[in-house]
Amino acid sequence: MKVDYLHFFRTFVRLEINNTKYVMQIKIKPVTLKLIVMNFLEFAVWGAYLTSLGRYLGNIGLGSQIKWFFAMQGIVSIFMPTLMGIVADKKMEAQKVLSLCHGLAGLFMAGAGCYCMSAGDAVQFAPLFVLYSLSVAFFMPTIALVNSVAYNALGKEGMDPVKDFPPIRVFGTVGFICSMLLTNFLHIRGVAMQDSYTQLISSGILSLILCGYALTMPACPVNRSSGNQSFADAFGLKAFTLFKDPQFAIFFIFSMLLGASLQITNGYANTFLGSFAADPALADTFAVKNSNALISISQASETLCILLIPFFMKRFGIKKVMLISMFAWVLRFAFFGAGNPAMPGVLLFILSCIVYGMAFDFFNISGSLYVEQNVEKSIRSSAQGLFMMMTNGFGATIGTLAAGAVVDACDVFNTPANWPMAWYIFAGYALVVAILFWILFKDPQKKQA
């Protein structure tokens, strides 16, 4: 049977809700295909290790240090995305900054993997942590830079980022899933990548590939204007003036509070599932032996939810979309606390992975689009970096360290039966944040009415 792939891509998804047809299309242009590949590689780099690193660290006796590896992603995101955004706005074309960052990130991550390979069973925290930290310092800015490069390319083609970017961004999630499944199922020298340093080498290689590919992207504008500029204009700090707008300030503050939820399951979900291996009755269940594959359902859910964003943004506005995300985080954590790897408990793990799509996308992607639509063109890269700083920077750092404190207080590594208590604490936090946001944030659409 002959399959019309071009027709498939042109009409990527068609929804009919309440008898109202809503059609989302990917316009097949050369730039569209280039952006698809860029997003695929961007998140394949991350997916190679993000959800499995904690499991590997536990295997080599660094389980108590997991929080610092994931907190470092937040720490560097406090300043690096904003700094690289300023460079992209003021000094160097964004696609070149993207290439530079991936080149350095790839070298350091591959170096971390090679160190672990040479160290064997004697991996030390300090050298691994330093190499890893340098890698993520240059990788984290690329998430915002990829958005800026994509928005610029779509704008040059006369396309609408709100309608045309989400279907392209879907392929980033596809890349993340492919990397996760490769890490889960591929065995090298008889050891699964999710239990090995090879996940770090894989991520480094993918990053180096994107280093070269980024240079094929359309050139981004650079505002090198001089003259009578204010200090904020000269150093690209104008994006911080957005805090003068009360609603933008509330948006960024709650972005930080919600960002605290982002790294919790990345750091501890795989480790949590692996803890059931101590129970002989559960050790051979799919959820324990193939935890990375199970968690990949979360990213599969992302794929659908990304495609729903234009409809939900248009129909409900940013406030309701973010509220959906916040309540989804409550369910994400609560289902983990209530589930177990055996039937029917494993269904709760699956439900947790399904709601993750809304929890992640309805916050991250919608928030990025909200920033794109509501700031001046001259500071868009800086504003995206600021959004990244609040979420994956301050938010993720505070959230990861706080989660580590909760995990330590519950003593889960010595008493695995206490894991549910930790997950319920995380769910309670997300619920409080959702209620406060509901009360304090005004939907921009209603504000204009």
C-alpha positions in Angstrom: 0.0 0.0 0.0 1.4 3.4 -1.0 1.5 6.0 1.8 1.2 9.7 1.0 3.7 11.0 3.5 3.6 14.5 2.2 -0.2 14.6 2.8 0.5 13.2 6.3 2.9 16.0 7.2 0.7 18.7 5.7 -2.3 17.6 7.8 -0.4 16.5 10.9 -3.5 16.6 13.1 -7.1 17.4 12.8 -9.4 18.0 15.8 -13.1 18.4 15.9 -14.3 19.7 19.3 -18.0 20.6 20.0 -18.6 20.4 16.2 -16.0 23.1 15.6 -13.2 21.9 13.4 -9.7 22.9 14.4 -7.0 22.1 11.9 -3.3 22.2 12.6 -0.9 21.9 9.6 2.8 21.8 9.1 3.6 23.9 6.0 6.2 21.9 4.2 9.0 24.3 3.4 12.7 23.7 3.5 13.0 25.7 6.6 10.3 23.6 8.3 12.2 20.4 7.7 15.4 22.1 9.0 13.7 23.2 12.2 12.3 19.7 12.7 15.8 18.2 12.6 17.1 20.9 14.9 14.5 20.2 17.5 14.9 16.5 17.2 18.6 16.7 17.9 18.2 19.3 20.6 16.1 17.1 22.8 17.8 13.9 21.8 20.9 15.3 23.5 19.0 15.7 26.7 17.0 12.5 26.5 20.1 10.4 26.3 20.8 10.9 30.0 18.2 13.1 31.8 15.9 10.4 33.1 18.5 7.7 33.6 21.4 9.6 35.1 20.0 9.2 38.6 19.9 5.4 38.2 23.5 5.3 37.0 24.7 7.5 39.9 22.9 5.2 42.3 24.7 2.2 40.7 28.1 3.7 41.3 27.5 4.7 44.9 26.6 8.4 44.3 22.9 8.1 45.1 23.1 10.7 47.8 24.7 13.2 45.3 21.8 13.0 42.7 20.3 16.2 43.9 23.5 18.1 43.2 23.8 16.9 39.6 20.2 18.0 38.9 20.5 21.2 40.9 23.5 22.1 38.8 21.2 22.3 35.8 19.2 24.9 37.7 22.2 26.8 39.0 23.8 27.3 35.6 20.3 28.2 34.2 20.2 31.2 36.6 22.7 33.1 34.6 23.8 31.2 31.4 20.6 31.4 29.4 20.3 35.1 30.1 24.0 35.7 29.3 23.8 33.7 26.0 20.6 35.5 25.2 22.3 38.8 25.6 25.2 37.7 23.4 22.6 36.5 20.8 20.7 39.8 20.9 23.8 42.1 21.0 27.0 40.4 19.8 26.6 37.3 17.7 23.9 35.7 15.6 21.8 33.3 17.7 22.4 30.3 15.4 26.1 30.8 15.9 25.8 31.1 19.7 23.7 27.9 19.5 26.5 26.1 17.6 29.2 27.3 20.0 27.2 26.2 23.1 26.6 22.7 21.7 30.2 22.3 20.7 31.4 23.0 24.2 28.6 21.1 25.9 29.3 18.0 23.7 33.0 18.0 24.4 32.5 18.2 28.2 29.8 15.6 28.3 31.7 13.1 26.2 34.7 13.9 28.5 32.6 13.0 31.5 31.7 9.7 29.9 35.3 8.9 29.0 36.4 9.7 32.6 33.8 7.2 34.0 35.0 4.6 31.4 38.6 5.0 32.5 37.8 5.1 36.2 35.8 1.9 36.1 34.4 1.1 39.6 36.4 3.9 41.2 34.4 6.9 39.8 34.9 10.0 42.1 32.3 12.6 42.6 34.5 15.7 42.0 35.9 15.1 38.5 32.7 13.7 37.2 30.7 16.6 38.7 33.0 19.2 37.2 32.9 17.8 33.7 29.1 17.4 33.9 28.6 20.9 35.3 30.7 22.5 32.5 28.6 20.6 29.9 25.2 21.6 31.3 26.4 25.2 31.7 26.6 25.4 27.9 23.7 23.1 27.1 21.0 24.8 29.2 21.1 28.1 27.2 20.5 26.1 24.0 16.8 25.4 24.9 15.9 29.0 24.8 18.2 29.7 21.8 16.6 26.9 19.8 13.2 28.7 20.4 14.7 32.1 19.3 16.3 30.6 16.1 13.0 28.8 15.2 10.8 31.9 15.8 13.2 33.9 13.6 13.2 31.4 10.8 9.4 31.1 10.9 9.0 34.9 10.9 11.2 35.2 7.8 8.9 32.8 6.0 5.8 34.7 7.0 4.6 31.9 9.2 2.9 32.3 12.6 5.0 30.9 15.5 1.8 30.2 17.6 0.3 28.0 14.9 3.4 26.6 13.2 6.0 26.1 16.0 4.2 23.6 18.2 3.9 20.9 15.5 7.6 21.4 14.8 8.4 21.3 18.5 6.7 17.9 18.6 9.8 16.4 16.9 11.9 17.6 19.8 9.9 15.3 22.0 10.2 12.5 19.4 14.0 13.0 19.6 13.8 12.8 23.4 11.8 9.6 23.3 14.1 8.0 20.7 17.1 8.7 23.0 15.3 7.4 26.1 14.4 4.2 24.3 17.9 3.8 22.9 19.3 4.3 26.4 16.8 1.8 27.9 17.1 -1.1 25.4 20.6 -0.8 24.0 23.2 -2.9 25.8 26.9 -2.3 25.4 29.2 -5.1 26.6 26.2 -6.7 28.2 25.2 -3.6 30.2 22.1 -1.4 29.5 23.0 2.2 28.7 20.6 3.3 31.5 22.9 1.6 33.9 26.2 2.8 32.3 28.4 5.8 31.5 27.7 5.2 27.8 24.6 7.5 28.1 26.9 10.4 28.7 29.1 9.6 25.6 25.9 9.2 23.5 24.7 12.7 24.6 28.1 14.3 23.9 28.2 12.9 20.3 24.6 14.1 19.6 25.5 17.6 20.9 28.6 17.8 18.6 26.4 16.8 15.6 24.0 19.7 16.4 27.0 22.0 16.8 27.6 21.7 13.1 24.0 21.5 12.1 23.1 24.8 13.9 25.2 26.7 11.4 22.8 25.8 8.6 20.0 27.7 10.2 18.8 31.1 8.8 20.8 34.1 10.1 19.2 35.8 13.1 19.3 39.6 13.5 21.8 41.2 15.9 21.1 44.6 17.5 24.5 46.2 17.5 23.2 49.8 17.6 25.3 52.2 19.6 24.8 55.8 20.5 22.9 57.2 23.5 22.0 53.9 25.1 21.0 53.3 28.6 23.0 50.8 30.7 20.2 48.3 30.4 20.2 48.6 26.6 24.0 48.5 26.3 24.3 45.3 28.3 21.1 43.6 27.1 19.4 43.8 30.5 16.3 45.5 29.3 14.3 42.2 29.6 14.6 42.6 33.4 12.4 45.7 33.2 9.5 43.4 32.5 9.3 42.9 36.2 7.9 46.5 36.4 4.7 45.1 34.9 2.8 43.5 37.9 1.3 40.8 35.8 4.6 39.9 34.1 6.2 39.9 37.6 3.6 37.5 38.8 4.0 35.4 35.7 7.8 35.1 36.2 7.5 34.4 40.0 5.0 31.6 39.4 7.2 30.3 36.5 9.9 29.9 39.2 7.6 28.2 41.6 6.3 25.8 39.0 9.8 25.3 37.6 10.6 23.8 41.0 8.6 20.8 39.9 10.5 20.2 36.7 13.5 18.3 37.8 11.9 16.2 40.6 10.8 13.3 38.5 13.8 13.6 36.2 16.1 13.1 39.2 14.1 10.6 41.2 11.5 8.8 39.1 13.9 6.2 37.6 15.7 5.8 40.9 12.3 5.3 42.6 11.2 2.6 40.1 14.6 0.9 40.5 14.1 0.7 44.3 11.4 -1.9 43.8 14.2 -4.3 42.6 14.9 -5.1 46.2 11.5 -6.9 46.4 11.9 -10.3 44.7 8.2 -10.3 43.8 8.6 -7.0 41.8 12.2 -7.2 40.6 11.3 -8.7 37.2 8.3 -6.5 36.4 8.5 -4.4 33.3 8.4 -1.1 35.2 11.5 -2.0 37.2 13.6 -3.6 34.4 12.6 -1.1 31.8 11.9 2.0 33.9 13.3 4.4 31.2 10.9 2.9 28.6 8.0 3.3 31.0 8.9 6.9 31.7 9.1 7.6 28.0 5.3 7.4 28.0 5.6 10.9 29.6 7.3 12.2 26.4 4.8 10.4 24.2 2.1 12.3 26.0 4.0 15.5 25.4 3.7 14.9 21.7 0.0 15.1 21.7 -0.2 17.9 24.2 2.1 20.1 22.2 -0.3 19.8 19.3 -3.1 20.9 21.5 -1.4 24.1 22.7 -2.6 26.4 19.9 -6.2 25.4 20.4 -6.0 25.7 24.2 -4.2 29.0 24.1 -6.8 30.5 21.7 -9.8 29.1 23.5 -8.8 29.4 27.2 -5.8 31.9 27.4 -2.5 31.7 29.2 -4.0 31.6 32.8 -6.2 28.6 32.3 -3.6 26.8 30.3 -1.0 27.2 33.1 -3.6 26.2 35.7 -4.2 23.0 33.8 -0.4 22.4 33.9 -0.3 23.1 37.7 -3.1 20.7 38.5 -1.5 18.1 36.2 1.7 18.3 38.3 -0.4 17.5 41.4 -1.7 14.3 39.7 1.8 13.5 38.3 3.2 13.3 41.8 0.2 11.8 43.5 -0.1 8.9 41.0 3.6 8.1 41.6 2.9 7.9 45.4 -0.1 5.7 45.0 1.3 3.3 42.4 3.5 0.2 42.3 5.1 -1.9 39.5 2.5 -4.8 39.8 -0.9 -4.8 38.4 -3.1 -2.8 38.9 -0.7 -0.3 40.6 1.4 0.1 37.5 -1.6 1.7 35.8 -1.2 4.7 38.2 2.4 5.0 37.0 1.1 5.0 33.4 -1.5 7.7 34.3 1.2 9.7 35.9 3.2 9.6 32.7 0.1 10.5 30.6 -0.7 13.7 32.6 3.0 14.7 32.4 2.3 15.9 28.9 0.0 18.6 30.1 2.1 19.3 33.2 5.2 20.0 31.1 4.0 21.4 27.8 1.1 23.6 29.0 3.7 25.4 31.1 7.0 25.4 29.2 5.8 25.8 25.6 2.8 28.0 26.4 4.9 30.2 28.6 7.6 30.6 25.9 4.9 31.6 23.4 3.4 34.1 25.9 6.8 35.7 26.3 7.2 35.8 22.5 3.9 37.5 22.0 4.2 40.1 24.7 7.7 41.5 24.5 9.5 43.8 22.1 11.3 42.2 19.2 14.6 43.7 20.2 14.7 41.8 23.6 13.1 38.5 22.6 16.2 36.4 23.0 16.9 38.0 26.4 13.3 37.6 27.5 13.4 33.9 26.6 16.6 33.6 28.5 14.9 35.3 31.5 12.0 32.9 31.3 14.5 30.1 31.2 16.4 31.6 34.2 13.2 31.7 36.3 12.0 28.2 35.4 15.1 26.0 34.8 17.3 28.3 36.8 16.0 29.5 40.2 12.9 27.2 40.1 14.7 24.0 39.2 17.6 24.7 41.6 15.3 25.4 44.6 13.0 22.5 43.6 15.8 20.0 43.2 17.5 20.9 46.5 14.2 21.0 48.3 13.2 17.6 46.8 16.6 16.2 47.9 15.9 17.4 51.4 12.5 15.8 51.4 14.0 12.5 50.0 16.7 12.6 52.7 14.2 13.4 55.4 12.0 10.5 54.3 15.2 8.3 54.3 14.0 6.5 51.1 17.4 5.0 50.3 17.4 3.1 53.6 13.6 2.7 53.8 12.1 2.4 50.3 8.6 2.1 51.8 8.8 5.8 52.6 8.9 6.8 48.9 5.1 7.5 48.7 5.4 10.0 51.5 7.9 12.0 49.5 5.7 12.0 46.4 2.6 13.2 48.4 4.7 16.1 49.8 5.6 17.1 46.2 1.9 16.8 45.2 0.8 19.0 48.1 3.4 21.7 47.1 2.1 21.7 43.5 -1.5 22.1 44.8 -0.6 25.2 46.9 1.1 26.8 43.9 -1.9 26.2 41.7 -4.3 27.7 44.1 -2.2 30.9 44.7 -1.7 31.3 40.9 -5.5 31.0 40.4 -6.0 33.8 42.9 -3.2 36.2 41.9 -2.7 36.1 38.1 -5.1 37.9 35.8 -5.6 36.5 32.3 -4.2 39.1 29.8 -7.3 38.6 27.6 -9.7 39.5 30.4 -7.4 42.4 31.5 -7.8 43.9 28.0 -11.6 43.4 27.9 
